[in-house]
Amino acid sequence: MRNFTENLNLSKKQKRWMTFGIAGIVSVYVLISFLFNDLGFVKYITMYREYNRMSADIRRFQKENIQIREEVKSLKTDPDYIEAYAREKLGLAKEGEIIYRFEDDSKSKMKNQNSK
């Protein structure tokens, strides 16, 4: 079987241009496939960014988890912590104590403006 370009009866210059043209088309196709295919570079960058975001979320959740475990441990074992927690979060007081609550100026101004 003869070579394809020999069958076309083309000059050397035309054969060379045809070879470069085909190589160029194949190169462009390979480049586009590399960039935009399902496993291409653009998809890789997107997945890499998502991986970094998720890794940061995992680290943040691990820190929160440690803090919550320490808080649970303190609530189970430390009476002073339990008392402070009850005072702060639940608004409880010891017998005979008086609790004073002050509103923020910004909150009271908002209430006055809304009531007009």
BELQUI-V559630 format. One record per residue. RES is the residue in one letter. OMEGA is omega as a letter, one per 30 degrees, with the letter a starting at -180 (* if undefined). NEAR is the number of other C-alpha atoms within 8 Angstrom. D_LAST is the distance of its C-alpha to the last C-alpha in Angstrom with 2 decimals. Layout:
<<RES OMEGA NEAR D_LAST> <RES OMEGA NEAR D_LAST>>
This chain:
<<M a 2 97.15> <R l 5 96.46> <N a 6 93.35> <F a 6 90.67> <T l 8 90.76> <E l 8 94.54> <N a 7 94.38> <L a 6 92.28> <N a 6 94.95> <L l 8 92.47> <S l 6 93.36> <K a 6 92.54> <K l 6 89.71> <Q l 8 88.18> <K l 10 88.61> <R l 8 86.87> <W l 8 83.90> <M l 8 83.69> <T l 8 83.69> <F l 8 80.95> <G l 8 78.92> <I l 8 79.17> <A l 8 78.40> <G l 8 75.37> <I l 8 74.04> <V l 8 74.59> <S l 8 72.92> <V l 8 69.82> <Y l 8 69.67> <V l 8 70.00> <L l 8 67.33> <I l 9 64.84> <S l 9 65.66> <F a 10 65.19> <L a 9 61.76> <F l 11 60.23> <N l 10 62.16> <D l 5 60.64> <L a 8 62.16> <G a 11 61.70> <F l 10 60.32> <V l 8 56.85> <K l 11 56.52> <Y l 9 57.81> <I l 8 55.19> <T a 8 52.38> <M l 8 53.79> <Y l 8 54.29> <R l 8 50.65> <E l 8 49.59> <Y l 8 52.07> <N l 8 50.65> <R a 8 47.06> <M l 8 48.23> <S l 8 50.29> <A l 8 47.31> <D a 8 45.32> <I l 8 48.27> <R l 8 48.48> <R l 8 44.76> <F l 8 45.11> <Q l 8 48.23> <K l 8 46.47> <E a 8 43.60> <N l 8 46.27> <I l 8 48.06> <Q l 8 44.91> <I l 8 44.13> <R l 8 47.77> <E l 8 47.67> <E l 8 44.50> <V l 8 46.16> <K l 9 49.31> <S l 10 47.45> <L l 10 45.60> <K a 6 49.01> <T a 6 50.94> <D a 9 48.93> <P l 7 47.55> <D l 6 45.70> <Y l 9 43.91> <I l 10 43.05> <E l 8 41.58> <A l 8 39.52> <Y a 9 38.31> <A l 10 37.34> <R a 10 35.42> <E a 8 33.56> <K a 6 32.96> <L l 7 32.91> <G a 7 31.45> <L l 7 34.59> <A l 8 36.04> <K l 5 39.43> <E l 4 40.15> <G l 4 38.95> <E l 6 36.53> <I a 5 32.89> <I l 5 30.35> <Y l 4 27.44> <R a 4 24.57> <F l 4 22.25> <E l 6 19.15> <D l 6 19.06> <D a 6 16.95> <S l 6 15.82> <K a 8 14.71> <S l 9 12.76> <K l 8 11.03> <M l 8 10.24> <K l 8 8.87> <N a 8 6.60> <Q a 7 5.51> <N a 6 5.55> <S a 5 3.85> <K * 4 0.00>>
